[in-house]
Amino acid sequence: MERELQEEVVLDLPGLLALCLRKGIWILLVTVLCGLALPSFKLYKALKSQKAESQTESTEESAEKKAKEKEQSLEYAGNERKRLEALLSSERESLADSALMKIDPTSYGERDINLYLPLEEGGQTLSNQEIAARLSAVSQAYSDALQSGTFYSDIAKRLGGKVAEKDLSDLIYVEGNEKSAIVSVYLVGSTEKLAKEMGDAVLSYVEEKKAELDENLPAHKLEILSDNVYTAKNSGNYSPDNSQLQNVQNFPLLQRQQQKIDRVEKLSTLLTDWKKKEKDAKGEEVLGTQGISKKTLVKYAILGIFLGGFLSVAVITVPYLFTKELPREEDLEMSYGLMVLGSKKRYKKQGLFKKWSEKLAGENERCETEEELFRLSKANLTLLAKEKEIQEEILFIGAKEEMREKLVQNVGEGNPLSARATEDILQSPEGIQALSEHKYLVLAYPAQSDFLSFLKTKKKCEALGKEVLGVILY
């Protein structure tokens, strides 16, 4: 089928935007109403629920209770946030200054010493409970001694200043098992040699300390159950380039370093959570006992505005897609070869931004009144008739009732023009007779006409050997 007979649905976006501007006041009104309606409905439900609740609890008491609970919640969240901030700051400083974190995992040394502290056998028979209590006392005493300030000071002196006293608590880890009477000491040094020296210093300190501890503890022995030295070479094939792909458990140093990092990250996450809780407690200004906050109402208002704007534009757009309307003048001339002799404004001046609306709809170049339309159409038709040397009567097609008479009187009269007009040339005998008597035609149609019928009329006239001089839109 030829293009002229195809019913094309073309969305005129500028025209649609112009329509929205003409209806702008209604769009704005619906948008504002929806923006007020949604939060009002939400608030109404909250107040209704509050009314039901007030039957068992007075409003004043409820409001006071809510205010007190909010104040307590805010105070608790603020205190917890401050505590975590101080703790996190301390942990970050400790991590930055940690001697353990500065050790290179490719060249470190580690020494693990397990001290066994069994009770000495005597003639006295003890119950299992008494034995467990004595073993616990011995293990705890040695664990405390190996984590005391004098211990770190003594070890620093024995090492001759190779390791600072403040760093020893980070490099030496002590763990006591009261049931088995085993105290484990884990030492990490930047080198294998330093790890061995640190272990020797610890053993010397323990042997000297035993004589002092014996005075206040049950009789016991001190035995070295195991004493092992590890280095990066025999702990595994560590490589910093692919450390994320390796099992950290295979590297004692890496495991301890990761534990420190994980602790800082955990504190950071907790602090973020408490900051959010404090912000929520501070920002929730409660309206009513059901906890409807201003923030919630604002959210519903924004949702209502978007919903109202969308619905109002949709209500305007859907009918627009099915409205019968002829294309713009430039489209008729460029796409369908029809000369537009004159056209009248299609829309009333109304809505928001009238100048923009007229420009988008193409109203600026259209005639304001019928008199202007008739003068322009007659001038263009006269020039066209002279150019084509037309002496015959011209037939206006499509005009309805009163407009037919106006066209004949205002456009068709005067030399060299004369004209007749008919509305339907194909459905009535009068129209068919008029068409057979005229060669030159002018299509005069309302702008709000069915475009497909318009094109069919044009095509049939041309098929009958008639010449369509142009079109007048009113």
C-alpha positions in Angstrom: 0.0 0.0 0.0 1.3 3.4 -0.9 2.5 5.7 1.9 -0.3 8.2 1.5 -2.9 5.5 2.3 -1.1 4.1 5.3 -2.5 5.0 8.7 0.6 6.0 10.6 0.5 6.6 14.4 3.1 9.3 14.9 3.5 10.7 18.4 4.0 14.5 18.1 6.1 15.0 21.2 6.3 18.8 20.9 2.5 18.8 20.5 2.1 16.5 23.5 4.3 18.8 25.6 2.3 21.8 24.4 -0.9 20.0 25.5 0.6 19.3 29.0 1.5 23.0 29.3 -2.1 24.0 28.3 -3.3 21.6 30.9 -0.6 22.6 33.3 -2.9 24.1 35.9 -4.8 20.9 36.2 -1.6 18.8 36.3 -0.3 21.0 39.1 -3.6 20.9 41.0 -3.8 17.0 40.8 -0.1 16.7 41.8 -0.5 18.9 44.8 -3.7 17.1 45.9 -2.1 13.7 45.7 1.0 15.1 47.5 -1.3 16.1 50.3 -3.7 13.2 50.2 -1.2 10.3 50.8 0.4 11.7 53.9 -3.0 12.9 55.2 -4.4 9.4 54.8 -1.4 7.9 56.6 -1.8 10.4 59.4 -5.5 9.7 59.6 -4.9 6.0 60.1 -2.3 6.8 62.8 -4.7 9.2 64.6 -7.5 6.7 64.3 -5.3 4.0 65.9 -4.2 6.5 68.5 -7.8 7.2 69.4 -8.4 3.5 69.9 -5.3 3.2 72.1 -6.3 6.2 74.2 -9.3 4.1 75.5 -6.9 2.2 77.7 -4.2 4.9 78.2 -4.5 8.6 78.4 -3.1 10.7 75.6 -0.9 12.8 77.9 0.6 9.8 79.7 1.2 8.1 76.3 2.9 11.2 74.8 5.0 11.6 77.9 6.0 8.0 77.9 6.9 8.2 74.2 9.0 11.3 74.7 10.8 9.7 77.7 11.5 6.6 75.7 12.8 8.6 72.8 15.1 10.6 75.1 16.4 7.5 76.8 17.0 5.8 73.4 18.8 8.9 72.1 21.0 9.2 75.2 21.9 5.5 75.2 22.7 5.6 71.5 24.9 8.7 71.9 26.8 7.2 74.8 27.4 4.0 73.0 28.5 5.9 69.9 31.0 8.0 72.0 32.4 4.8 73.7 32.9 3.1 70.4 34.5 6.2 68.9 37.1 6.3 71.7 37.7 2.6 71.6 38.1 2.6 67.8 40.5 5.5 67.9 42.5 3.7 70.5 42.5 0.4 68.5 43.6 2.2 65.3 46.4 4.0 67.1 47.4 0.6 68.6 47.3 -1.0 65.2 49.3 1.7 63.6 52.0 1.5 66.3 51.8 -2.3 66.7 55.2 -4.0 66.5 53.4 -7.2 65.4 52.0 -5.5 62.3 55.4 -4.2 61.3 57.0 -7.7 61.1 57.6 -9.0 57.6 55.8 -12.3 57.1 58.5 -13.5 54.6 61.3 -13.4 57.1 59.9 -13.6 60.6 60.7 -16.2 63.4 58.3 -17.7 65.9 59.0 -19.7 69.0 56.3 -21.7 70.8 57.0 -23.0 74.4 54.7 -25.2 76.3 55.4 -25.3 80.1 54.0 -28.3 82.0 53.3 -27.7 85.8 52.3 -31.0 87.4 51.9 -31.3 91.2 54.6 -33.1 93.1 53.6 -36.5 94.5 53.4 -36.6 98.3 52.1 -38.9 101.0 48.8 -37.0 101.2 45.8 -38.3 99.3 43.8 -35.6 97.5 40.4 -35.7 95.9 40.0 -34.9 92.2 38.4 -31.5 93.2 41.3 -30.6 95.4 43.8 -31.6 92.6 41.9 -29.5 90.1 41.9 -26.5 92.4 45.6 -26.7 93.0 46.4 -27.1 89.3 44.2 -24.1 88.5 46.0 -22.0 91.1 49.5 -23.0 89.8 48.5 -22.3 86.1 46.9 -19.0 86.9 49.9 -17.8 88.9 52.3 -18.5 86.1 50.0 -17.0 83.5 49.7 -13.8 85.6 53.5 -13.7 86.1 54.2 -14.0 82.4 51.9 -11.0 81.6 52.9 -8.6 84.4 54.7 -5.3 84.0 57.8 -6.6 85.8 57.9 -9.5 83.3 58.1 -7.2 80.2 60.6 -5.0 81.9 62.8 -7.9 82.8 62.7 -9.4 79.3 63.5 -6.0 77.7 66.6 -5.8 79.9 67.7 -9.4 79.1 67.4 -8.7 75.4 69.7 -5.6 75.8 67.3 -3.2 74.2 66.7 -5.1 71.0 63.0 -5.0 71.6 61.3 -2.0 73.4 59.4 -2.9 76.6 56.1 -1.4 75.2 56.3 -3.8 72.2 56.7 -7.0 74.2 53.1 -7.3 75.1 52.3 -7.3 71.4 55.0 -9.9 70.5 54.4 -12.3 73.4 51.2 -14.2 73.9 50.5 -16.3 76.9 47.7 -18.8 77.3 47.0 -21.0 80.3 45.0 -24.2 80.5 44.0 -24.8 84.2 42.8 -28.3 83.7 45.9 -29.7 82.0 48.3 -27.5 83.9 49.9 -26.3 80.7 51.0 -22.7 80.1 51.7 -21.9 76.4 54.0 -19.0 75.4 54.0 -17.8 71.8 56.8 -15.4 70.8 57.3 -13.6 67.5 60.4 -11.9 66.4 61.4 -10.0 63.2 64.1 -12.7 62.6 64.6 -16.3 63.7 67.6 -15.3 65.8 65.6 -12.7 67.8 62.8 -15.2 68.4 65.2 -17.7 69.9 66.7 -15.0 72.1 63.3 -13.9 73.3 62.4 -17.6 74.1 65.7 -18.0 76.1 64.9 -14.9 78.1 61.5 -16.1 78.9 62.7 -19.5 80.1 65.4 -17.8 82.2 62.8 -15.6 83.8 60.4 -18.5 84.5 63.2 -20.5 86.2 64.1 -17.6 88.4 60.4 -16.8 89.1 59.7 -20.4 90.2 61.5 -20.0 93.4 59.5 -17.0 94.3 56.2 -18.6 93.3 56.9 -21.8 95.3 56.5 -19.9 98.5 52.7 -19.3 97.9 51.8 -22.3 95.7 51.3 -26.0 96.2 54.4 -28.1 95.5 54.8 -28.5 91.8 57.3 -29.2 89.1 58.3 -27.1 86.1 58.9 -29.0 82.9 59.3 -27.9 79.3 56.7 -30.0 77.4 57.7 -28.7 74.0 59.9 -25.9 72.5 59.6 -25.3 68.8 61.0 -22.6 66.5 59.2 -21.7 63.2 60.2 -19.5 60.4 58.5 -18.3 57.2 60.4 -21.1 55.4 58.9 -24.0 57.4 55.5 -22.5 58.0 54.6 -22.6 54.4 55.5 -21.0 51.0 54.1 -17.5 51.7 54.1 -15.0 48.9 52.8 -11.4 49.2 51.7 -11.4 45.6 49.0 -14.1 46.1 48.4 -13.8 49.9 44.6 -13.6 49.4 44.6 -17.0 47.8 46.4 -18.7 50.7 45.1 -20.2 53.9 45.9 -17.7 56.7 45.7 -20.6 59.2 49.0 -22.0 57.8 50.8 -18.8 59.0 50.6 -18.1 62.7 51.9 -14.6 62.3 49.4 -13.8 59.6 46.6 -15.2 61.7 47.5 -13.0 64.6 47.8 -9.9 62.4 44.5 -10.6 60.7 42.8 -10.9 64.1 44.0 -7.4 65.0 42.7 -6.1 61.6 39.4 -7.9 62.1 38.9 -6.4 65.5 39.3 -2.8 64.1 36.9 -3.5 61.2 34.3 -5.0 63.6 34.5 -1.9 65.8 34.1 0.3 62.7 31.0 -1.6 61.7 29.5 -1.4 65.2 30.2 2.4 65.3 28.5 2.9 61.9 25.4 1.0 63.2 25.2 3.0 66.4 25.6 6.3 64.4 22.6 5.3 62.3 20.6 4.4 65.4 21.5 7.7 67.0 20.5 9.6 63.8 17.2 7.7 63.6 16.4 8.4 67.2 17.3 12.1 66.8 15.4 12.5 63.5 12.2 10.7 64.4 9.9 13.5 65.8 6.9 11.3 66.6 3.4 12.4 65.8 1.0 10.3 67.8 1.5 7.1 69.7 1.9 5.0 66.6 5.3 6.4 65.7 4.4 8.4 62.6 7.4 10.6 62.0 7.8 13.7 60.0 10.3 11.9 57.8 7.6 9.2 57.0 5.1 11.9 56.1 7.6 13.6 53.8 8.2 10.3 52.1 4.5 9.8 51.5 4.2 13.4 50.3 7.0 12.9 47.7 5.4 9.6 46.6 2.0 11.3 46.2 3.6 14.1 44.1 5.2 11.6 41.7 2.0 9.5 41.6 -0.2 12.6 41.0 2.1 13.9 38.3 2.2 10.5 36.5 -1.5 9.9 36.6 -2.4 13.4 35.4 0.0 13.2 32.5 -1.2 9.7 31.7 -4.8 10.8 31.7 -3.9 13.6 29.2 -1.6 11.4 27.0 -3.9 8.4 26.4 -6.8 10.4 24.8 -4.2 12.5 22.9 -3.0 9.3 21.2 -6.5 8.6 19.8 -7.4 12.2 18.9 -8.3 12.8 15.3 -6.1 15.6 14.1 -4.4 16.5 10.8 -0.6 16.8 10.9 1.2 20.1 11.1 1.4 22.4 8.0 5.1 21.5 7.4 4.4 17.8 7.5 1.6 18.2 4.9 3.8 20.1 2.6 7.0 18.0 3.0 5.6 14.5 3.3 2.4 14.7 1.2 3.0 17.5 -1.3 0.1 19.6 -0.3 0.4 23.4 -0.3 -1.2 24.9 2.8 -3.0 28.1 1.6 -4.0 29.1 5.1 -4.5 27.7 8.6 -6.3 28.9 11.7 -5.1 28.6 15.3 -6.3 25.2 16.7 -6.1 25.9 20.5 -7.3 28.5 22.9 -4.8 30.5 24.9 -4.7 28.9 28.3 -2.6 27.0 30.8 1.0 27.7 31.9 3.7 29.3 29.8 1.4 30.3 27.0 4.2 31.5 24.7 6.1 28.2 25.0 2.9 26.2 24.5 2.1 28.1 21.2 5.6 27.7 20.0 5.7 23.9 20.6 2.2 23.5 19.0 3.1 25.6 15.9 0.5 28.2 16.7 2.7 31.2 16.0 2.3 31.1 12.2 -1.4 30.4 12.2 -4.1 33.0 11.7 -5.8 34.3 14.8 -9.3 34.9 13.3 -11.4 33.7 10.3 -11.0 37.0 8.6 -7.2 36.7 8.6 -7.6 33.1 7.4 -9.8 34.1 4.5 -7.5 37.0 3.4 -4.4 34.8 3.5 -6.1 31.9 1.7 -7.5 34.2 -1.0 -4.1 35.9 -1.6 -2.3 32.6 -1.9 -5.0 31.0 -4.1 -5.1 34.1 -6.4 -1.3 33.9 -6.9 -1.5 30.2 -7.6 -4.4 30.6 -10.1 -2.4 33.3 -12.0 0.7 31.2 -12.0 -1.2 28.2 -13.4 -3.5 30.5 -15.6 -6.6 29.0 -14.2 -9.8 30.5 -15.5 -12.2 27.8 -14.4 -14.3 27.6 -11.3 -12.6 26.1 -8.2 -14.4 23.6 -6.0 -13.9 23.6 -2.2 -14.2 20.1 -0.7 -14.7 19.2 2.9 -16.0 22.4 4.4 -19.1 22.0 6.6 -22.3 23.9 6.5 -21.7 27.6 7.4 -18.0 27.4 6.5 -18.8 26.4 2.9 -20.7 29.6 2.4 -18.0 31.7 4.0 -15.3 30.2 1.8 -17.3 30.9 -1.4 -18.0 34.4 -0.3 -14.6 35.4 1.1 -12.2 33.3 -0.9 -13.9 32.3 -4.1 -15.4 35.7 -5.2 -13.5 38.1 -7.5 -11.6 37.7 -10.7 -10.1 35.5 -11.9 -11.6 33.2 -9.2 -15.1 31.8 -8.8 -15.9 28.9 -6.6 -18.4 26.4 -5.3 -18.3 24.3 -2.2 -19.4 20.8 -1.2 -18.8 18.8 1.9 -18.9 15.2 0.6 -18.0 14.6 -3.0 -18.2 10.8 -2.9 -21.3 10.0 -0.8 -24.0 12.3 -2.4 -25.2 12.7 -6.0 -24.7 16.5 -5.7 -21.1 16.0 -4.6 -20.4 13.6 -7.4 -22.0 15.9 -10.0 -19.9 18.9 -8.6 -16.7 16.8 -8.8 -17.4 15.9 -12.4 -17.8 19.5 -13.4 -14.6 20.8 -11.8 -10.9 20.1 -12.5 -9.3 22.2 -9.8 -10.0 21.4 -6.1 -9.1 22.9 -2.8 -9.4 20.8 0.4 -10.9 22.8 3.2 -11.0 20.7 6.4 -11.2 21.3 10.2 -7.8 20.7 11.8 -9.6 18.0 14.0 -10.4 15.7 11.1 -9.6 12.0 10.5 -6.3 12.0 8.7 -6.9 8.7 6.9 -10.2 9.9 5.4 -8.5 13.1 4.4 -5.8 11.2 2.5 -8.3 8.9 0.9 -10.3 11.8 -0.5 -7.2 13.4 -1.9 -6.0 10.2 -3.5 -9.4 9.4 -5.1 -9.7 12.9 -6.5 -6.3 12.6 -8.1 -7.2 9.2 -9.5 -10.1 10.8 -11.3 -7.8 13.3 -13.0 -8.5 16.2 -10.7 -5.8 18.6 -9.5 -5.6 19.5 -5.8 -4.3 23.0 -5.6 -3.9 23.1 -1.8 -5.5 22.8 1.6 -7.1 25.3 4.0 -7.2 24.3 7.7 -9.7 25.9 10.1 
